[in-house]
Amino acid sequence: MKITEQQVRYVAELANLRLTDEEAVRFQSDLNEILEHMDKLNELDTTEVEPMAQVLFEAGETATLREDVELPVLGPEVALANAPLAGAGCFKVPKVIER
């Protein structure tokens, strides 16, 4: 499976990125190398490999998960104490996304 430059530019547009021609060609090459590597990995015989354990599972009493401990809450005054600009209990930041 090969990635075309048009596909690279489409994804860049979705991510609101402006790519130069050189960057688009480089990303196309990089993505194609990644896909080639994945194709090689897909050729491996994994029939004898057991599935890995999942992190999110129903755990019994003997699970090695730590107990939940409630920590002190950071109040808005403390959180905003070093903010360069704050108002109405919130951080104020400049607008960074325009389209």
N, CA, C and O of each residue as an XYZ file, in Angstrom:
396
protein
N       0.853     -1.181      0.000
C       0.000      0.000      0.000
C       0.895      1.238      0.000
O       1.756      1.394      0.865
N       0.686      2.089     -0.950
C       1.481      3.307     -1.065
C       0.614      4.522     -0.753
O      -0.559      4.590     -1.123
N       1.223      5.467     -0.070
C       0.576      6.738      0.248
C       0.926      7.729     -0.859
O       2.090      7.843     -1.242
N      -0.053      8.434     -1.367
C       0.208      9.428     -2.400
C       0.422     10.791     -1.753
O       0.062     11.011     -0.596
N       1.007     11.691     -2.513
C       1.223     13.047     -2.000
C      -0.122     13.729     -1.736
O      -0.239     14.530     -0.809
N      -1.130     13.416     -2.543
C      -2.461     13.994     -2.334
C      -3.032     13.543     -0.980
O      -3.668     14.333     -0.282
N      -2.806     12.284     -0.612
C      -3.278     11.792      0.683
C      -2.545     12.490      1.831
O      -3.151     12.820      2.850
N      -1.254     12.709      1.662
C      -0.475     13.421      2.686
C      -1.028     14.829      2.848
O      -1.219     15.294      3.972
N      -1.284     15.502      1.753
C      -1.803     16.873      1.824
C      -3.224     16.906      2.408
O      -3.578     17.849      3.116
N      -4.029     15.893      2.119
C      -5.381     15.820      2.671
C      -5.333     15.686      4.198
O      -6.051     16.387      4.911
N      -4.487     14.785      4.687
C      -4.356     14.595      6.135
C      -3.782     15.851      6.779
O      -4.208     16.240      7.866
N      -2.824     16.484      6.120
C      -2.249     17.730      6.647
C      -3.316     18.816      6.742
O      -3.338     19.585      7.703
N      -4.191     18.877      5.756
C      -5.283     19.858      5.795
C      -6.233     19.571      6.946
O      -6.683     20.494      7.625
N      -6.545     18.289      7.172
C      -7.419     17.922      8.288
C      -6.795     18.330      9.620
O      -7.503     18.711     10.553
N      -5.463     18.248      9.705
C      -4.745     18.606     10.931
C      -4.413     20.091     10.967
O      -3.736     20.556     11.885
N      -4.883     20.831      9.981
C      -4.641     22.267      9.899
C      -3.142     22.568      9.842
O      -2.659     23.492     10.496
N      -2.412     21.772      9.048
C      -0.975     21.957      8.867
C      -0.704     22.461      7.456
O      -1.348     22.043      6.493
N       0.250     23.356      7.357
C       0.679     23.831      6.044
C       2.032     23.207      5.757
O       3.010     23.483      6.453
N       2.090     22.375      4.742
C       3.331     21.697      4.387
C       3.932     22.307      3.138
O       3.221     22.639      2.190
N       5.260     22.453      3.146
C       5.944     22.848      1.922
C       5.999     21.638      1.003
O       5.699     20.522      1.428
N       6.376     21.846     -0.238
C       6.480     20.725     -1.169
C       7.501     19.703     -0.673
O       7.277     18.497     -0.781
N       8.626     20.186     -0.129
C       9.659     19.284      0.376
C       9.149     18.470      1.565
O       9.438     17.277      1.670
N       8.399     19.105      2.456
C       7.850     18.392      3.616
C       6.848     17.328      3.195
O       6.839     16.226      3.743
N       6.005     17.658      2.224
C       5.009     16.696      1.759
C       5.688     15.469      1.158
O       5.258     14.341      1.398
N       6.745     15.684      0.380
C       7.478     14.564     -0.220
C       8.157     13.742      0.871
O       8.142     12.513      0.821
N       8.758     14.419      1.865
C       9.433     13.704      2.960
C       8.437     12.884      3.773
O       8.717     11.732      4.104
N       7.274     13.460      4.104
C       6.264     12.730      4.868
C       5.719     11.553      4.060
O       5.453     10.488      4.617
N       5.555     11.741      2.765
C       5.099     10.650      1.922
C       6.092      9.499      1.982
O       5.700      8.341      2.124
N       7.368      9.817      1.875
C       8.407      8.790      1.938
C       8.421      8.108      3.299
O       8.484      6.882      3.380
N       8.363      8.899      4.373
C       8.379      8.338      5.732
C       7.186      7.415      5.966
O       7.344      6.320      6.507
N       6.008      7.847      5.567
C       4.805      7.036      5.769
C       4.860      5.753      4.949
O       4.417      4.702      5.412
N       5.395      5.829      3.748
C       5.532      4.617      2.933
C       6.515      3.638      3.555
O       6.305      2.427      3.488
N       7.590      4.146      4.161
C       8.539      3.266      4.855
C       7.873      2.575      6.047
O       8.109      1.393      6.295
N       7.053      3.306      6.770
C       6.339      2.725      7.911
C       5.402      1.620      7.428
O       5.343      0.548      8.031
N       4.676      1.875      6.355
C       3.758      0.865      5.825
C       4.506     -0.361      5.307
O       4.023     -1.483      5.460
N       5.665     -0.169      4.703
C       6.479     -1.300      4.249
C       6.917     -2.147      5.443
O       6.902     -3.376      5.386
N       7.306     -1.470      6.526
C       7.706     -2.205      7.735
C       6.523     -2.987      8.305
O       6.688     -4.129      8.736
N       5.349     -2.392      8.311
C       4.158     -3.084      8.807
C       3.834     -4.296      7.935
O       3.412     -5.332      8.448
N       4.029     -4.171      6.621
C       3.811     -5.320      5.733
C       4.760     -6.466      6.081
O       4.366     -7.632      6.058
N       6.010     -6.131      6.403
C       6.974     -7.164      6.798
C       6.538     -7.829      8.103
O       6.634     -9.047      8.249
N       6.060     -7.025      9.044
C       5.593     -7.589     10.315
C       4.376     -8.491     10.103
O       4.231     -9.504     10.786
N       3.516     -8.136      9.177
C       2.320     -8.938      8.903
C       2.656    -10.295      8.283
O       1.827    -11.205      8.299
N       3.870    -10.435      7.737
C       4.297    -11.708      7.151
C       4.703    -12.727      8.215
O       4.792    -13.920      7.924
N       4.950    -12.269      9.440
C       5.391    -13.169     10.506
C       4.285    -14.142     10.896
O       3.104    -13.796     10.912
N       4.699    -15.364     11.209
C       3.757    -16.379     11.675
C       3.585    -16.228     13.182
O       4.511    -16.505     13.944
N       2.429    -15.799     13.603
C       2.163    -15.578     15.026
C       1.144    -16.577     15.584
O       0.528    -16.328     16.621
N       0.972    -17.698     14.899
C      -0.030    -18.663     15.342
C       0.317    -19.273     16.694
O      -0.590    -19.647     17.438
N       1.598    -19.387     17.038
C       2.015    -19.978     18.306
C       2.189    -18.940     19.415
O       2.541    -19.297     20.539
N       1.953    -17.684     19.121
C       2.137    -16.609     20.098
C       0.827    -16.382     20.831
O      -0.215    -16.157     20.214
N       0.892    -16.442     22.160
C      -0.322    -16.208     22.948
C      -0.649    -14.717     22.977
O       0.250    -13.877     22.967
N      -1.922    -14.400     23.014
C      -2.302    -12.983     23.090
C      -1.773    -12.349     24.365
O      -1.639    -13.001     25.401
N      -1.474    -11.055     24.260
C      -0.980    -10.332     25.430
C      -2.139    -10.001     26.361
O      -3.285     -9.885     25.927
N      -1.829     -9.851     27.633
C      -2.847     -9.473     28.618
C      -3.257     -8.023     28.390
O      -2.443     -7.190     27.993
N      -4.499     -7.742     28.639
C      -4.998     -6.384     28.517
C      -4.847     -5.646     29.840
O      -4.959     -6.249     30.907
N      -4.596     -4.365     29.773
C      -4.449     -3.567     30.979
C      -5.795     -3.352     31.657
O      -5.886     -3.381     32.884
N      -6.821     -3.141     30.877
C      -8.143     -2.885     31.429
C      -8.920     -4.195     31.505
O      -9.365     -4.719     30.483
N      -9.079     -4.714     32.695
C      -9.806     -5.960     32.868
C     -10.441     -5.960     34.240
O     -10.050     -5.187     35.115
N     -11.408     -6.817     34.425
C     -12.031     -6.970     35.725
C     -11.041     -7.679     36.633
O     -10.639     -8.809     36.358
N     -10.649     -7.017     37.714
C      -9.636     -7.582     38.603
C     -10.291     -8.088     39.882
O     -11.232     -7.487     40.402
N      -9.781     -9.188     40.364
C     -10.287     -9.747     41.606
C      -9.567     -9.153     42.805
O      -8.833     -8.172     42.686
N      -9.791     -9.768     43.971
C      -9.203     -9.297     45.218
C      -7.679     -9.359     45.223
O      -7.032     -8.579     45.921
N      -7.103    -10.269     44.458
C      -5.654    -10.464     44.502
C      -4.907     -9.615     43.487
O      -3.695     -9.772     43.334
N      -5.586     -8.732     42.798
C      -4.929     -7.896     41.799
C      -3.902     -6.989     42.463
O      -4.058     -6.603     43.622
N      -2.868     -6.658     41.732
C      -1.792     -5.829     42.280
C      -2.015     -4.343     42.017
O      -1.062     -3.567     41.941
N      -3.261     -3.962     41.880
C      -3.563     -2.553     41.675
C      -3.568     -1.834     43.020
O      -4.001     -2.387     44.031
N      -3.079     -0.595     43.019
C      -3.046      0.149     44.281
C      -4.445      0.648     44.638
O      -5.318      0.777     43.780
N      -4.627      0.919     45.902
C      -5.895      1.471     46.374
C      -6.006      2.926     45.928
O      -5.006      3.643     45.872
N      -7.211      3.352     45.614
C      -7.430      4.757     45.296
C      -7.334      5.570     46.564
O      -7.935      5.228     47.582
N      -6.563      6.665     46.499
C      -6.392      7.542     47.645
C      -6.781      8.947     47.214
O      -6.260      9.465     46.226
N      -7.688      9.557     47.947
C      -8.108     10.907     47.620
C      -7.014     11.877     48.039
O      -6.556     11.854     49.181
N      -6.595     12.739     47.098
C      -5.546     13.719     47.364
C      -6.173     15.089     47.566
O      -7.308     15.321     47.149
N      -5.444     15.996     48.201
C      -5.987     17.343     48.382
C      -6.278     18.007     47.035
O      -5.551     17.807     46.062
N      -7.338     18.788     46.996
C      -7.754     19.468     45.776
C      -7.013     20.787     45.652
O      -6.852     21.518     46.630
N      -6.564     21.084     44.439
C      -5.906     22.356     44.153
C      -7.002     23.374     43.841
O      -7.713     23.234     42.845
N      -7.139     24.380     44.674
C      -8.187     25.379     44.483
C      -7.884     26.322     43.337
O      -6.737     26.434     42.906
N      -8.924     27.012     42.835
C      -8.724     27.916     41.703
C      -7.754     29.057     42.008
O      -7.021     29.501     41.125
N      -7.746     29.526     43.241
C      -6.852     30.635     43.572
C      -5.400     30.210     43.420
O      -4.586     30.946     42.861
N      -5.079     29.030     43.917
C      -3.706     28.531     43.830
C      -3.349     28.209     42.384
O      -2.248     28.514     41.927
N      -4.289     27.590     41.663
C      -4.026     27.202     40.281
C      -3.773     28.422     39.400
O      -2.939     28.368     38.496
N      -4.475     29.508     39.649
C      -4.360     30.698     38.816
C      -3.343     31.707     39.339
O      -3.152     32.757     38.726
N      -2.687     31.407     40.461
C      -1.782     32.362     41.094
C      -0.669     32.825     40.157
O      -0.315     34.004     40.181
N      -0.111     31.952     39.342
C       0.997     32.314     38.458
C       0.581     32.461     36.999
O       1.430     32.546     36.113
N      -0.721     32.492     36.752
C      -1.195     32.632     35.374
C      -0.878     34.029     34.857
O      -1.111     35.010     35.562
N      -0.353     34.138     33.639
C      -0.082     35.464     33.093
C      -1.347     36.295     32.910
O      -1.323     37.519     33.041
N      -2.457     35.611     32.602
C      -3.723     36.312     32.413
C      -4.845     35.379     32.855
O      -4.959     34.256     32.363
N      -5.668     35.850     33.784
C      -6.769     35.032     34.293
C      -7.999     35.906     34.444
O      -7.904     37.128     34.563
N      -9.150     35.262     34.438
C     -10.399     35.972     34.626
C     -11.544     34.997     34.787
O     -11.561     33.946     34.146
N     -12.496     35.331     35.631
C     -13.680     34.504     35.887
C     -13.296     33.102     36.320
O     -13.993     32.136     36.009
N     -12.174     32.989     37.048
C     -11.753     31.685     37.544
C     -11.153     30.775     36.490
O     -11.049     29.568     36.707
N     -10.752     31.333     35.346
C     -10.203     30.536     34.248
C      -8.905     31.146     33.731
O      -8.653     32.337     33.913
N      -8.084     30.319     33.083
C      -6.920     30.821     32.370
C      -7.405     31.494     31.099
O      -8.300     30.975     30.431
N      -6.832     32.634     30.752
C      -7.133     33.280     29.487
C      -5.936     33.096     28.574
O      -4.800     33.389     28.948
N      -6.206     32.606     27.366
C      -5.129     32.344     26.418
C      -5.499     32.969     25.070
O      -6.678     33.141     24.760
N      -4.480     33.307     24.272
C      -4.802     33.883     22.949
C      -5.374     32.822     22.026
O      -5.090     31.633     22.170
N      -6.174     33.264     21.090
C      -6.759     32.360     20.109
C      -5.635     31.855     19.205
O      -4.850     32.648     18.686
N      -5.557     30.525     19.017
C      -4.467     29.968     18.227
C      -4.958     29.240     16.980
O      -4.153     28.932     16.101
N      -6.229     28.963     16.881
C      -6.745     28.241     15.720
C      -7.655     29.169     14.925
O      -8.660     29.675     15.426
N      -7.272     29.372     13.685
C      -8.082     30.187     12.796
C      -8.244     29.447     11.496
O      -7.345     28.720     11.073
N      -9.349     29.617     10.876
C      -9.570     28.966      9.591
C     -10.392     29.861      8.722
O     -10.699     29.505      7.584
